[in-house]
Amino acid sequence: ALLARLGRTLLTAMMLCARRLGGLGAGRVGLGARSWVRRVSTSWSPVGAAFNAKPQGRRLDLFGERRGLFGVPELSSPEGFHIAQEAALQKTEWLVERACSTPPGPQTVLIFDELSDTLCRVADLADFVKLAHPEPAFREAAEDACRSVGTVVEKLNTNVELYQSLQKLLDDKNLMDSLDAETRRVAELFMFDFEISGIHLDEEKRRRAVDLNVKILDLSSTFLMGTNFPNKIEKHLLPEHICHNFARDGNHVIIDGLHAEAADDLVREAAYKIFLYPSADQLKCLEELLRSRDLLANLVGYSTFSHRALQGTIAQNPETVMQFLEKLSDKLSERTVKDFEMMRRMKMKLNPQNAVLMPWDPPYYSGVIRAERYNIEPSLYCPFFSLGACMEGLNILFNKLLGISLYAEPPAKGEVWCDDVRKLAVVHESEGLLGYIYCDFFQRANKPYQDCHFTIRGGRLKEDGSYQLPVVVLMLNLPHSSRNSPTLLTPGMMENLFHEMGHAMHSMLGRTRYQHVTGTRCPTDFAEVPSILMEYFSNDYRVVNQFARHYQTGQLLPKAMVSRLCESKKVCAAAELQLQVFYAALDQIYHGQHPLKKSTTDLLKETQEQFYGLPYVPNTAWQLRFSHLVGYGAKYYSYLMSRAVASMVWKECFLQDPFNRAAGERYRREMLAHGGGKEPMLMVQGMLQKCPSIDDFVDALVSDLDLDFETFLMDSE
């Protein structure tokens, strides 16, 4: 429980659910690239040039020192994982002895944090490598390291003497009062992690809690795999003219997703009904997972799993979450009805024989309406969003807001896992080097197809007074450059890049004393705020105008195109928001009072009718594909809450001037700097200069849907 986050990391790293020194060297790379780089009429800084240049590959260097992955010398080969984990386990034993023998005081918290850091530095790195490294030997070695560290964590979770050493500190009121606020909070978080695993219980209950934790991890892993497992159907059962839309396996057609963007209504309908057809094994797994979570929560003193999961968040408890969701649903209802009516009219126009709007229709018809109303064609935008241009834009934004610059730094031999991975040093104008971001941006075989942020090493203040610099990886899946052009991003890719870089800057600027609360290691409904806020910057013309230039001509992206793009995102956005409310409400119901009053499918049908509006489709079980029930169990609402906070911060602090340095410094001081070391609502209050209510959160989300009058006038001309 001391390191309960480790277990969560193995299952949730993909959810963040997530956005430099040696610059002259990067510039030389740009100058030596293919001829199209020389033809560019714009003048990139080193970071822009580095990302628009083709990777040159590693020079043959027989004598150069091989540094190992992320500069860790042991990891120059797969066998190094065993060496690294053994060193970490030896240090762990020493730290446990030290924690148990040290008198209670601030030193206790420092030792616990160093213990956490020692294991996390192996587990977090290994967790990334097992997912992303192209070589099987490295992936397998990393997987073994994860298992070994996990075993140690289980032992620490049941180490009563270790628990009691922390308990002595928390029981001494005078000692606790003498600690600074961050140290007190970290001590309480360590204790919370202990107690949610039942270490404070008697021996029999503690054993049950350990067994339940292991069972929950196994069920979570099984359920997660099942959410992506394809379904198949004999091809003669489908109309012949739609079979070519799906992969085939002999006499079967394989359905591996919803095909939500398919133009043919029948293709979407078939995919929806077949992909969501219930699997008895997956249904049993979900029911057992929800039941086990409830048993564990009850065992450690919570009335529901949701009450346990929401402790320490912005929302604090499930009652507040449901109040938020119900008020938001009420405010959205009229807009949602209008959105559905628009989609129905479009469906009737295109398919008069079948004009009933069904759950498989909104993604497609909202896209058709968007294209018709705003003439948004992503390919028209791509030439303005070369990867180098977008990185240059981020560099400009961070420099103006925070005094930070990004520098491309050539990695040492063996430091990166693929030749096209770029390394960025994050440097403050007066504080110097803040940390490193490894940019794993390009598509490759067997790479996870998600855009996400990984913490490889958390920042913390070391005993010698120096600061352990944070190291993170940003993973995207961008196309490679072609013979004639650099990597060109669609508007959606550009926004995702800004989003993930928001997570990275949270990690870089989370200057906490303890790595247990560094950067994104904070409550879930706060962790997405910095990344979502970056989306607002990416949609503001004043920001886009700084970098969106045609990669061949240098022409600026016209303001009208940016405005139309932003307004197009509001088309049918109420219905999309309503869908997210439905998902979040279902998540709360599943993790509420047990035994559940009805089956998970009946509850899905009931909740869909209450919170969405489109009919439930018989013989489907969407909840069995709801992968967020694992990493975001009882916390799926976090996306909505974080967006509400980000919207309020944008409007209050940056809408008038997105480059306001004073607002940027306040943002760093009040929100980014604390990581998870401060109550999230206190950080929000510090930034907004007020304590927002549920109504404020709801109004922020709904007001984002309002159309921009200036764009309306431009389109009318």
LOVOLO-299339 format. One record per residue (C-alpha): residue number from 1; residue in three letters; y, x, z. Coordinates in steps of 0.1 Angstrom, whole numbers. Layout:
<rs>
   num   residuo       Y       X       Z
   NUM       ALA       Y       X       Z
...
</rs>
This chain:
<rs>
   num   residuo       Y       X       Z
     1       ALA       0       0       0
     2       LEU      23      30       6
     3       LEU      20      35     -31
     4       ALA      13       0     -42
     5       ARG      37       6     -70
     6       LEU      12      30     -86
     7       GLY     -12       1     -91
     8       ARG      15     -20    -105
     9       THR      27       8    -128
    10       LEU      -7      10    -145
    11       LEU      -4     -27    -155
    12       THR      34     -31    -161
    13       ALA      46       1    -177
    14       MET      45     -17    -211
    15       MET      67     -46    -198
    16       LEU      99     -27    -194
    17       CYS      89     -53    -207
    18       ALA     126     -22    -223
    19       ARG     164      17    -241
    20       ARG     212     175    -244
    21       LEU     218     205    -246
    22       GLY     212     227    -276
    23       GLY     233     205    -299
    24       LEU     241     233    -323
    25       GLY     205     237    -330
    26       ALA     202     200    -338
    27       GLY     231     204    -362
    28       ARG     213     231    -381
    29       VAL     183     209    -384
    30       GLY     206     183    -401
    31       LEU     221     208    -425
    32       GLY     187     220    -436
    33       ALA     172     186    -442
    34       ARG     164     170    -476
    35       SER     192     167    -501
    36       TRP     200     131    -492
    37       VAL     214     143    -459
    38       ARG     238     166    -476
    39       ARG     250     137    -498
    40       VAL     260     116    -468
    41       SER     298     113    -469
    42       THR     300     107    -431
    43       SER     303     135    -406
    44       TRP     276     132    -379
    45       SER     277     149    -346
    46       PRO     246     169    -337
    47       VAL     228     139    -321
    48       GLY     233     118    -352
    49       ALA     222     146    -375
    50       ALA     191     153    -354
    51       PHE     179     117    -357
    52       ASN     187     113    -394
    53       ALA     170     146    -404
    54       LYS     133     148    -412
    55       PRO     113     166    -385
    56       GLN     106     201    -398
    57       GLY      73     205    -380
    58       ARG      63     233    -357
    59       ARG      67     269    -370
    60       LEU      36     290    -367
    61       ASP      41     309    -335
    62       LEU      12     330    -324
    63       PHE      30     347    -295
    64       GLY      54     321    -282
    65       GLU      47     306    -247
    66       ARG      31     272    -247
    67       ARG      49     251    -221
    68       GLY      26     221    -219
    69       LEU      35     184    -221
    70       PHE      69     176    -206
    71       GLY      72     213    -198
    72       VAL      44     211    -172
    73       PRO      25     244    -177
    74       GLU      -9     231    -167
    75       LEU      -8     204    -194
    76       SER     -10     228    -224
    77       SER     -46     214    -227
    78       PRO     -64     183    -217
    79       GLU     -82     202    -189
    80       GLY     -48     208    -173
    81       PHE     -49     172    -160
    82       HIS     -77     182    -136
    83       ILE     -57     212    -124
    84       ALA     -25     191    -119
    85       GLN     -43     163    -100
    86       GLU     -61     187     -78
    87       ALA     -28     204     -69
    88       ALA     -13     170     -62
    89       LEU     -42     160     -40
    90       GLN     -41     192     -20
    91       LYS      -4     186     -14
    92       THR     -11     150      -5
    93       GLU     -35     160      23
    94       TRP      -8     184      37
    95       LEU      19     157      36
    96       VAL      -3     131      52
    97       GLU     -10     155      81
    98       ARG      27     162      83
    99       ALA      37     125      83
   100       CYS      12     117     111
   101       SER      24     146     133
   102       THR      62     144     128
   103       PRO      81     125     154
   104       PRO      97      92     140
   105       GLY     130      97     124
   106       PRO     147     101      90
   107       GLN     123     130      83
   108       THR      94     104      83
   109       VAL     110      86      53
   110       LEU     115     119      34
   111       ILE      79     128      39
   112       PHE      67      94      28
   113       ASP      89      97      -3
   114       GLU      76     132     -11
   115       LEU      41     119      -7
   116       SER      49      91     -32
   117       ASP      66     115     -55
   118       THR      36     139     -55
   119       LEU      12     113     -66
   120       CYS      36      94     -89
   121       ARG      44     126    -109
   122       VAL       7     128    -119
   123       ALA       0      91    -122
   124       ASP      31      81    -141
   125       LEU      28     110    -166
   126       ALA     -10     103    -170
   127       ASP      -4      66    -174
   128       PHE      19      73    -204
   129       VAL      -3     100    -220
   130       LYS     -34      78    -219
   131       LEU     -15      52    -239
   132       ALA       5      73    -263
   133       HIS     -11     107    -270
   134       PRO     -26     109    -305
   135       GLU     -55     131    -293
   136       PRO     -85     114    -277
   137       ALA     -92     144    -254
   138       PHE     -57     141    -239
   139       ARG     -60     103    -235
   140       GLU     -94     106    -218
   141       ALA     -83     134    -194
   142       ALA     -52     113    -185
   143       GLU     -74      82    -179
   144       ASP     -96     103    -155
   145       ALA     -65     115    -137
   146       CYS     -53      79    -133
   147       ARG     -86      69    -118
   148       SER     -87      99     -94
   149       VAL     -51      92     -82
   150       GLY     -60      55     -78
   151       THR     -89      64     -56
   152       VAL     -67      85     -33
   153       VAL     -41      57     -32
   154       GLU     -68      32     -20
   155       LYS     -77      56       8
   156       LEU     -40      60      18
   157       ASN     -37      22      18
   158       THR     -63      20      45
   159       ASN     -51      51      65
   160       VAL     -41      34      98
   161       GLU     -27      66     113
   162       LEU      -4      70      84
   163       TYR       7      34      87
   164       GLN      13      38     124
   165       SER      35      68     119
   166       LEU      59      46      99
   167       GLN      55      17     123
   168       LYS      68      39     152
   169       LEU     100      44     132
   170       LEU     105       7     124
   171       ASP      98      -4     160
   172       ASP     125      19     174
   173       LYS     156      -2     170
   174       ASN     180      26     181
   175       LEU     164      50     156
   176       MET     166      24     128
   177       ASP     202      16     136
   178       SER     211      53     133
   179       LEU     197      56      98
   180       ASP     219      51      67
   181       ALA     214      19      47
   182       GLU     194      35      19
   183       THR     170      52      43
   184       ARG     165      20      63
   185       ARG     158       1      31
   186       VAL     133      26      18
   187       ALA     115      27      52
   188       GLU     112     -11      50
   189       LEU     100     -10      14
   190       PHE      73      14      23
   191       MET      62      -9      52
   192       PHE      63     -39      29
   193       ASP      40     -21       5
   194       PHE      17     -13      33
   195       GLU      16     -48      47
   196       ILE      11     -67      15
   197       SER     -22     -49      13
   198       GLY     -32     -60      48
   199       ILE     -32     -27      67
   200       HIS     -17     -44      97
   201       LEU     -47     -68     100
   202       ASP     -79     -63     120
   203       GLU    -107     -43     104
   204       GLU    -125     -73      88
   205       LYS     -94     -88      73
   206       ARG     -82     -54      61
   207       ARG    -115     -49      43
   208       ARG    -111     -83      27
   209       ALA     -76     -74      16
   210       VAL     -88     -41       0
   211       ASP    -116     -59     -18
   212       LEU     -91     -86     -30
   213       ASN     -67     -59     -43
   214       VAL     -95     -42     -62
   215       LYS    -107     -75     -76
   216       ILE     -71     -85     -87
   217       LEU     -67     -52    -105
   218       ASP    -100     -57    -124
   219       LEU     -93     -93    -132
   220       SER     -58     -84    -144
   221       SER     -71     -58    -167
   222       THR     -98     -82    -181
   223       PHE     -73    -110    -186
   224       LEU     -48     -87    -203
   225       MET     -74     -76    -228
   226       GLY     -83    -112    -234
   227       THR     -48    -122    -242
   228       ASN     -49    -102    -275
   229       PHE     -85    -108    -285
   230       PRO     -87    -125    -319
   231       ASN    -105    -157    -325
   232       LYS    -126    -163    -356
   233       ILE    -137    -194    -375
   234       GLU    -160    -200    -404
   235       LYS    -139    -199    -435
   236       HIS    -154    -230    -451
   237       LEU    -137    -250    -422
   238       LEU    -102    -240    -435
   239       PRO     -86    -252    -467
   240       GLU     -93    -225    -493
   241       HIS     -57    -220    -503
   242       ILE     -46    -207    -468
   243       CYS     -76    -184    -461
   244       HIS     -59    -154    -478
   245       ASN     -32    -154    -451
   246       PHE     -58    -142    -426
   247       ALA     -82    -112    -423
   248       ARG    -118    -119    -431
   249       ASP    -151    -108    -416
   250       GLY    -179    -119    -439
   251       ASN    -180    -157    -438
   252       HIS    -154    -158    -410
   253       VAL    -117    -158    -410
   254       ILE    -101    -138    -381
   255       ILE     -70    -152    -364
   256       ASP     -52    -125    -344
   257       GLY     -19    -142    -337
   258       LEU       3    -173    -342
   259       HIS      17    -164    -377
   260       ALA      49    -180    -365
   261       GLU      70    -169    -394
   262       ALA      46    -181    -421
   263       ALA      63    -205    -446
   264       ASP      33    -227    -451
   265       ASP      31    -253    -423
   266       LEU      -6    -255    -426
   267       VAL     -10    -217    -420
   268       ARG      11    -220    -388
   269       GLU      -8    -250    -376
   270       ALA     -42    -234    -382
   271       ALA     -32    -202    -365
   272       TYR     -18    -221    -335
   273       LYS     -49    -243    -330
   274       ILE     -74    -215    -336
   275       PHE     -57    -186    -318
   276       LEU     -50    -208    -288
   277       TYR     -84    -225    -287
   278       PRO     -96    -220    -251
   279       SER    -121    -193    -242
   280       ALA    -143    -203    -213
   281       ASP    -145    -167    -201
   282       GLN    -107    -162    -203
   283       LEU    -101    -195    -185
   284       LYS    -125    -185    -157
   285       CYS    -108    -151    -154
   286       LEU     -73    -167    -151
   287       GLU     -85    -192    -125
   288       GLU    -102    -164    -105
   289       LEU     -71    -142    -108
   290       LEU     -47    -170     -95
   291       ARG     -71    -179     -67
   292       SER     -75    -142     -56
   293       ARG     -38    -137     -56
   294       ASP     -33    -168     -34
   295       LEU     -60    -157     -10
   296       LEU     -45    -122      -7
   297       ALA     -10    -137      -1
   298       ASN     -23    -160      26
   299       LEU     -43    -132      42
   300       VAL     -12    -110      46
   301       GLY      10    -139      59
   302       TYR      26    -156      29
   303       SER      22    -193      22
   304       THR      20    -186     -16
   305       PHE      17    -156     -39
   306       SER      51    -165     -53
   307       HIS      67    -161     -18
   308       ARG      51    -127     -15
   309       ALA      62    -116     -50
   310       LEU      98    -127     -47
   311       GLN     106    -110     -14
   312       GLY     135     -86     -19
   313       THR     145    -100     -54
   314       ILE     179    -116     -64
   315       ALA     162    -150     -61
   316       GLN     145    -142     -27
   317       ASN     121    -172     -28
   318       PRO     104    -197     -52
   319       GLU     125    -225     -40
   320       THR     156    -208     -54
   321       VAL     138    -200     -86
   322       MET     128    -236     -92
   323       GLN     163    -248     -84
   324       PHE     177    -223    -110
   325       LEU     152    -234    -136
   326       GLU     157    -271    -130
   327       LYS     195    -268    -132
   328       LEU     193    -247    -163
   329       SER     169    -272    -179
   330       ASP     193    -301    -171
   331       LYS     223    -282    -186
   332       LEU     203    -273    -217
   333       SER     187    -307    -224
   334       GLU     213    -322    -247
   335       ARG     217    -290    -267
   336       THR     179    -287    -269
   337       VAL     175    -322    -283
   338       LYS     201    -314    -310
   339       ASP     183    -282    -319
   340       PHE     150    -300    -323
   341       GLU     167    -327    -344
   342       MET     181    -300    -367
   343       MET     147    -285    -371
   344       ARG     132    -319    -378
   345       ARG     157    -326    -405
   346       MET     150    -292    -421
   347       LYS     112    -298    -419
   348       MET     117    -332    -435
   349       LYS     138    -317    -462
   350       LEU     111    -291    -470
   351       ASN      80    -311    -463
   352       PRO      87    -349    -463
   353       GLN      50    -357    -460
   354       ASN      47    -341    -426
   355       ALA      81    -342    -408
   356       VAL      69    -343    -372
   357       LEU      81    -313    -353
   358       MET      53    -295    -336
   359       PRO      52    -264    -313
   360       TRP      42    -241    -341
   361       ASP      74    -250    -361
   362       PRO     105    -238    -342
   363       PRO     104    -201    -349
   364       TYR     100    -208    -387
   365       TYR     125    -236    -391
   366       SER     152    -221    -369
   367       GLY     150    -190    -391
   368       VAL     154    -212    -422
   369       ILE     184    -229    -407
   370       ARG     199    -195    -397
   371       ALA     194    -181    -432
   372       GLU     209    -212    -449
   373       ARG     239    -215    -426
   374       TYR     249    -178    -423
   375       ASN     231    -161    -452
   376       ILE     217    -135    -429
   377       GLU     195    -111    -449
   378       PRO     184     -81    -427
   379       SER     181     -58    -458
   380       LEU     219     -61    -463
   381       TYR     225     -46    -428
   382       CYS     199     -18    -428
   383       PRO     219       7    -448
   384       PHE     246       6    -422
   385       PHE     221      11    -393
   386       SER     205      45    -400
   387       LEU     189      58    -368
   388       GLY     213      87    -367
   389       ALA     243      63    -369
   390       CYS     229      41    -341
   391       MET     223      72    -319
   392       GLU     258      83    -326
   393       GLY     270      49    -316
   394       LEU     252      51    -283
   395       ASN     267      86    -277
   396       ILE     302      73    -284
   397       LEU     297      43    -261
   398       PHE     283      64    -232
   399       ASN     310      90    -236
   400       LYS     339      65    -235
   401       LEU     324      44    -207
   402       LEU     308      69    -185
   403       GLY     318     104    -196
   404       ILE     283     111    -207
   405       SER     271     129    -239
   406       LEU     236     131    -255
   407       TYR     225     164    -269
   408       ALA     194     170    -290
   409       GLU     175     199    -275
   410       PRO     146     215    -294
   411       PRO     114     211    -274
   412       ALA      92     241    -266
   413       LYS      58     245    -281
   414       GLY      34     220    -266
   415       GLU      61     201    -248
   416       VAL      58     170    -270
   417       TRP      27     151    -281
   418       CYS      39     145    -317
   419       ASP      62     165    -340
   420       ASP      86     136    -346
   421       VAL      94     131    -308
   422       ARG     130     141    -301
   423       LYS     142     154    -268
   424       LEU     177     145    -255
   425       ALA     195     161    -226
   426       VAL     219     137    -209
   427       VAL     250     156    -198
   428       HIS     280     144    -177
   429       GLU     314     158    -184
   430       SER     319     171    -149
   431       GLU     285     168    -132
   432       GLY     265     186    -158
   433       LEU     228     179    -168
   434       LEU     216     145    -154
   435       GLY     181     143    -169
   436       TYR     160     142    -201
   437       ILE     150     114    -224
   438       TYR     121     119    -248
   439       CYS     124      97    -278
   440       ASP      91      86    -293
   441       PHE     106      64    -319
   442       PHE      83      64    -350
   443       GLN      52      45    -360
   444       ARG      18      62    -360
   445       ALA     -18      53    -359
   446       ASN     -32      39    -325
   447       LYS       3      39    -309
   448       PRO      10       9    -287
   449       TYR      31     -16    -307
   450       GLN      57     -23    -280
   451       ASP      92     -11    -274
   452       CYS      93       2    -238
   453       HIS     106      26    -212
   454       PHE      84      49    -191
   455       THR      94      68    -161
   456       ILE      77     102    -162
   457       ARG      95     117    -132
   458       GLY     118     100    -108
   459       GLY     150     115     -95
   460       ARG     153     124     -58
   461       LEU     172     147     -35
   462       LYS     149     176     -26
   463       GLU     147     193       8
   464       ASP     165     224      -5
   465       GLY     195     203     -15
   466       SER     189     203     -53
   467       TYR     183     172     -72
   468       GLN     150     165     -90
   469       LEU     162     155    -125
   470       PRO     147     123    -139
   471       VAL     125     124    -170
   472       VAL     118      93    -191
   473       VAL     102      83    -224
   474       LEU     116      56    -248
   475       MET      90      43    -271
   476       LEU      99      23    -303
   477       ASN      80      16    -335
   478       LEU     105      25    -362
   479       PRO      96      32    -398
   480       HIS      97      69    -409
   481       SER     125      81    -432
   482       SER     117      80    -469
   483       ARG     122     105    -496
   484       ASN     156      90    -504
   485       SER     169      77    -471
   486       PRO     169      82    -434
   487       THR     152      57    -411
   488       LEU     171      24    -415
   489       LEU     170      -2    -387
   490       THR     172     -39    -390
   491       PRO     197     -56    -367
   492       GLY     168     -65    -344
   493       MET     156     -29    -342
   494       MET     192     -17    -335
   495       GLU     195     -42    -306
   496       ASN     161     -31    -292
   497       LEU     172       5    -293
   498       PHE     203      -4    -273
   499       HIS     182     -24    -249
   500       GLU     157       4    -242
   501       MET     185      29    -239
   502       GLY     199       7    -211
   503       HIS     167      13    -192
   504       ALA     170      50    -198
   505       MET     206      52    -186
   506       HIS     196      33    -155
   507       SER     170      60    -148
   508       MET     195      88    -156
   509       LEU     222      75    -134
   510       GLY     201      61    -105
   511       ARG     213      90     -82
   512       THR     192      79     -52
   513       ARG     180     101     -24
   514       TYR     145      88     -27
   515       GLN     124      86     -59
   516       HIS     106      55     -45
   517       VAL     138      35     -55
   518       THR     151      56     -84
   519       GLY     164      40    -116
   520       THR     143      11    -128
   521       ARG     122      11     -96
   522       CYS     140     -19     -83
   523       PRO     134     -57     -81
   524       THR     122     -72    -114
   525       ASP     150     -97    -117
   526       PHE     175     -68    -115
   527       ALA     156     -42    -136
   528       GLU     164     -59    -169
   529       VAL     202     -63    -162
   530       PRO     213     -29    -175
   531       SER     191     -32    -207
   532       ILE     203     -68    -215
   533       LEU     239     -58    -209
   534       MET     234     -32    -236
   535       GLU     226     -60    -260
   536       TYR     261     -74    -255
   537       PHE     276     -41    -264
   538       SER     254     -39    -295
   539       ASN     267     -73    -307
   540       ASP     304     -65    -302
   541       TYR     322     -56    -334
   542       ARG     345     -32    -316
   543       VAL     314     -12    -306
   544       VAL     295     -16    -339
   545       ASN     326      -5    -358
   546       GLN     324      29    -342
   547       PHE     291      38    -359
   548       ALA     278      12    -385
   549       ARG     285      31    -417
   550       HIS     266      30    -449
   551       TYR     243      61    -450
   552       GLN     253      69    -486
   553       THR     289      58    -490
   554       GLY     303      59    -455
   555       GLN     316      23    -459
   556       LEU     321       5    -426
   557       LEU     301     -26    -419
   558       PRO     325     -56    -426
   559       LYS     336     -75    -395
   560       ALA     326    -108    -411
   561       MET     290     -96    -415
   562       VAL     288     -86    -378
   563       SER     304    -119    -367
   564       ARG     280    -140    -388
   565       LEU     251    -120    -375
   566       CYS     261    -127    -339
   567       GLU     267    -164    -345
   568       SER     234    -168    -363
   569       LYS     216    -158    -331
   570       LYS     230    -190    -315
   571       VAL     213    -212    -340
   572       CYS     186    -232    -321
   573       ALA     191    -208    -292
   574       ALA     191    -237    -267
   575       ALA     156    -246    -277
   576       GLU     145    -210    -274
   577       LEU     161    -208    -239
   578       GLN     144    -241    -230
   579       LEU     110    -225    -240
   580       GLN     116    -196    -217
   581       VAL     124    -221    -189
   582       PHE      91    -238    -195
   583       TYR      72    -205    -194
   584       ALA      90    -195    -161
   585       ALA      83    -228    -145
   586       LEU      47    -227    -154
   587       ASP      44    -192    -139
   588       GLN      59    -205    -106
   589       ILE      35    -235    -105
   590       TYR       5    -213    -111
   591       HIS      15    -191     -82
   592       GLY      25    -219     -59
   593       GLN       4    -239     -35
   594       HIS     -34    -236     -39
   595       PRO     -58    -251     -46
   596       LEU     -40    -262     -78
   597       LYS     -38    -300     -81
   598       LYS     -50    -299    -117
   599       SER     -66    -275    -141
   600       THR     -44    -247    -155
   601       THR     -44    -265    -189
   602       ASP     -35    -299    -174
   603       LEU      -6    -282    -155
   604       LEU       5    -266    -188
   605       LYS       6    -300    -205
   606       GLU      25    -316    -176
   607       THR      50    -287    -174
   608       GLN      55    -286    -212
   609       GLU      64    -323    -212
   610       GLN      88    -318    -183
   611       PHE     105    -286    -193
   612       TYR     102    -282    -231
   613       GLY     100    -315    -250
   614       LEU      75    -308    -279
   615       PRO      41    -323    -274
   616       TYR      11    -304    -260
   617       VAL     -16    -298    -287
   618       PRO     -51    -310    -276
   619       ASN     -78    -283    -273
   620       THR     -53    -254    -270
   621       ALA     -46    -233    -239
   622       TRP     -15    -212    -245
   623       GLN     -17    -199    -209
   624       LEU     -47    -178    -218
   625       ARG     -24    -157    -241
   626       PHE       4    -155    -215
   627       SER       1    -117    -209
   628       HIS      31    -117    -186
   629       LEU      11    -134    -160
   630       VAL      -3    -100    -152
   631       GLY      28     -77    -149
   632       TYR      53    -105    -142
   633       GLY      32    -128    -121
   634       ALA      55    -152    -103
   635       LYS      85    -133    -118
   636       TYR      87    -144    -154
   637       TYR     120    -161    -145
   638       SER     134    -125    -142
   639       TYR     144    -124    -179
   640       LEU     166    -154    -175
   641       MET     181    -143    -142
   642       SER     188    -108    -155
   643       ARG     204    -122    -186
   644       ALA     226    -145    -165
   645       VAL     238    -115    -144
   646       ALA     243     -93    -175
   647       SER     263    -121    -191
   648       MET     286    -124    -161
   649       VAL     291     -86    -159
   650       TRP     299     -85    -197
   651       LYS     324    -114    -195
   652       GLU     341    -103    -162
   653       CYS     342     -65    -169
   654       PHE     338     -56    -206
   655       LEU     347     -86    -228
   656       GLN     384     -76    -229
   657       ASP     376     -40    -236
   658       PRO     341     -27    -241
   659       PHE     352       9    -237
   660       ASN     370       3    -204
   661       ARG     364      36    -185
   662       ALA     374      21    -151
   663       ALA     349      -8    -156
   664       GLY     323      17    -167
   665       GLU     327      38    -136
   666       ARG     325       7    -114
   667       TYR     294      -3    -132
   668       ARG     278      31    -125
   669       ARG     290      31     -89
   670       GLU     281      -5     -80
   671       MET     249     -10    -100
   672       LEU     233      19    -118
   673       ALA     237      45     -91
   674       HIS     216      27     -65
   675       GLY     184      21     -84
   676       GLY     164      -1     -60
   677       GLY     180      15     -29
   678       LYS     203     -14     -22
   679       GLU     198     -52     -21
   680       PRO     202     -64     -56
   681       MET     225     -93     -48
   682       LEU     248     -68     -30
   683       MET     250     -47     -62
   684       VAL     258     -78     -82
   685       GLN     285     -88     -57
   686       GLY     300     -53     -58
   687       MET     303     -55     -95
   688       LEU     316     -90     -99
   689       GLN     337     -89     -67
   690       LYS     322    -123     -57
   691       CYS     289    -138     -46
   692       PRO     276    -158     -76
   693       SER     259    -191     -70
   694       ILE     229    -207     -89
   695       ASP     255    -228    -108
   696       ASP     273    -196    -119
   697       PHE     241    -181    -132
   698       VAL     233    -213    -151
   699       ASP     268    -216    -166
   700       ALA     267    -180    -177
   701       LEU     236    -186    -198
   702       VAL     247    -219    -212
   703       SER     282    -207    -222
   704       ASP     266    -179    -242
   705       LEU     254    -206    -266
   706       ASP     289    -217    -275
   707       LEU     300    -210    -311
   708       ASP     328    -186    -317
   709       PHE     358    -204    -332
   710       GLU     371    -173    -350
   711       THR     338    -170    -369
   712       PHE     339    -207    -377
   713       LEU     373    -202    -393
   714       MET     362    -172    -413
   715       ASP     332    -191    -427
   716       SER     355    -220    -436
   717       GLU     378    -199    -457
</rs>
